């Protein structure tokens, strides 16, 4: 690309970002997101320290009830080969991607993105490849490369990291094409990255001339909006770096807002799947790119709840217990004791008059009970809109319900989260797919992954890029990210025993295997064969596996993986 064309392309990219920034501001997205975050944090008033206001942060409760119900556990990602010839590779890819999810700190990033989705309506995950190597000198600096070109290079010899990554990106820092209505029709997407100014100027991946043009743009790394405050120390503060992904032309570039040159000139997108962002969407709005979060719909009710509780608090203060007394009936000690809020305080009276004539209660004006019942009405409205029940919030209903009624209410609540759960599982599957594709594309060395083998014992598996080749389908086991319901699992396992017991006498059911299943699934026993005695084979009953009766067979995935590793020639060459 010619120099003039580069200059025009840089100006066009900056204009696109500015158009997106203006769109978000004028349509109220930035302001709404900021209010929703403040609601979650408990900043519901402009002057939230005012003593005559009561804050009941049910918004915080709502988000923290829904979030663990859809993304608390590690997911179980299933990988299936599109071509039967890649079945062994699919087994290894499944083990590896689940290992990465557990040991690359992906879950913590993903849970934060889920919080973003619930709070402001959407969340972002960025999937890429990180290659970290160390110079072959004593005390050499460590350099990080994210598979981009441009800038100066440094000879290296020691590989410290060679693996894909997946990390959360703040919704405030991702800008998209204003004309887009979904991720399928975006023409471009960009990420704002704030880095210390010194780090940017010393980053040899960037063009030297462009580095010198970078200026301080913010005093904070995580501020919602860049601060334009003047910083006298030119080496202090943060610079804003833009990663720009031109989806329409399949190009990416890196530049600063003030620079007249690219930090990284436009190149072909380094990743085979294109732009690196995966979006989690909450409540979609037709013909709108940005969805709506859970807090936006309950915002008016949250304000009404705070106002009602503030009125109740001020009413209690205004009409607190007061007493009328004759001033000459008490000395200073008696008046102090009378005004005390301590229990069992003795109040000396110096008057000879009857106590009824000395002290009398001042009649308080009490509002009707409906005034205080208003809170329950508001909370009920919030629960109906958000789909969170009183049971999920940890409350106990004043109405006694049967177990069946409670179960039906819980089922209805779970149905409200089914769309969110589907979004979460779809995003996890997409992240897993991209991570495997990146390993297929960039991995250069051999690595190891720890998986669970027979009897729950860990097995270390060696693999390289060849072991991951092939086309795969990625799915997430339904409900694997939800919290484990131990009582429900135990109940279902015992019900299976009751259902299959009539068939045991006919020799249709292997009771040893059934017992192993109940111990494993219902009670979490890893080695059920230790509790099951070997019994003579009943006539007509199918034979179990060799060894202890009822012992669970080894994981077929692990067996296939180990077999594939022992028979490397069966794998396709690189």
Buried (B, 14 or more C-beta within 10 A) or exposed (E): EEEEEBBEBBEEBBEBBEBBBEBBEEEEBBEBBBBBBBBBEEBBBEEEEEEEBBBBBBBBBBBBBBBBBBBBEEBBBBBBBEEEEBEBBBBBBBBBBBBBBEEBEBBEBBBBBBBBBBBBBBBBBBBBBBBBBBBEEEEBEEBEBBBBEBBEEBEBEEEEEBBBBBBBBBBBBBBBBBEBBEBEEBBBBBBBBBBBBEEBBEBEBBBEEBBEBBBBBBBEEEEEEBBEEEBEEEEEBBBBBBBBBBBEEEBBBBBBBEBEBBBBBBBEBBBEBBBBBBBBBBBBEEEBBBBBBBBBEBBEBBBBBBBBBBBBBEBEEEBEEEEEBEEEBBEEEBBEBBEEEEEEEEBEBEBEEEEEEBBEEEEEEEEEEEEEEBBEBBBEBBBEEBBBBBBBBEEEEEEEEEEEEEEEBEEEBBEBBEBBBEBBBBBBBBBBBBBBBBBBBBBEEEBEBEBBBBBEEEBEBEBBBBBBBBEBEBBBEEBBBBEEEEEEBBEEBEEBBEEBEEEBEEEEBBBBBBBBBBBBBBBEBEBBBEEBEEEEBEEEBEEBBEEBBBBBEEBEBBBBBBEBBEEEEEBEEE
